[in-house]
Amino acid sequence: MLSALCDRLVGRNRSLVTVVRLTGVIGHGGRFRSGLSLASVAPLLERAFAPRRLTAVALAINSPGGAPVQAALIAGRIRQLAAEKQVPVLAFAEDVAASGGYWLACAADEIYADASSVIGSIGVISGGFGFTGFLQRLGVERRVYTAGSHKGMLDPFLPENPDDVIRLQAMQAEIHEDFKALVNQRRAGRLRAAADELFSGAFWTGRRAVELGLVDGLGDLHTVLRAHYGARVRVRAIEPPGRWPMARWLRPDASVAEGLDAAATGLIASATETALWSRYGL
């Protein structure tokens, strides 16, 4: 008992850093996958900032991006908690912190990466497919009824409408401006390249990102934390509760149709996620 008490007393004098892992595509997940969203991440952030004797919070990021709104909401919550608790935040890019993944990294006061990490992609992208004439060849008649002249905007089964593309690009430009404003604010005084280069949507290695000012230095989480807070720093991982993602699909009251719909949704989500990762060679 005395030994345990001594260990606790010694521990109180050691720096404590909590670690939240932000891994995966940003956005709400489906039945077969979980995405990074404010709803899924907020409880972890609350726990990470909760300890009384907290030295810092570390974000271990491995994300190719995704939904810009969820990226903004998560980053905003991180900044709110950091301000409330008066605690610094450090971000560590692993394989990739690009697009929305870099948006999350910008919520930190300092950003670190591996020399070969993929960093940047400060832009906005939207992709899809065109199936014009596909259903007709299958002998399927599609019936769609709308109220509102743009309700069927970018319908993949109709020919592309130039006006719809203009509207989409205008929306993308607005989101891009928000992204650029965030980077300029959070990396003020540290960016070392022209805006045309930084905000072109290009991405770079971690080594090059340091030269551009997008990253503060190279190093892994444990090495950097020891350099900042001493060799005896306590690192506490904040883990999400365990769950079985198939449970909702296989629930007793699920119909066959719901199961097939879940399977189809899962396949589409998986393909989308694979495309996002593969864009960065992963």
Protein Blocks (a to p, Z undefined) as FASTA:
>chain_A
ZZmmmmmmmmmmpccddddddedjeddddfkbccddfklmmmmmmmmmmpmblfbdcddd
ddebjjfklmmmmmmmmmmmmmmnopacddddfkbcghjlmmmmmmpmbdcddfkbceej
iacddddddfehklmmnopacddddedjklmgoiakbccdfklmmmmmmmmmmmmmmmmm
mmmmmmgokaccdfklmmnopacdfklmmmnopagbecdfklmmmmmnojkbccdddddd
dddfklmmmgmklcfklmmmmmmmmmmmmmmmmmmmmmnoZZ
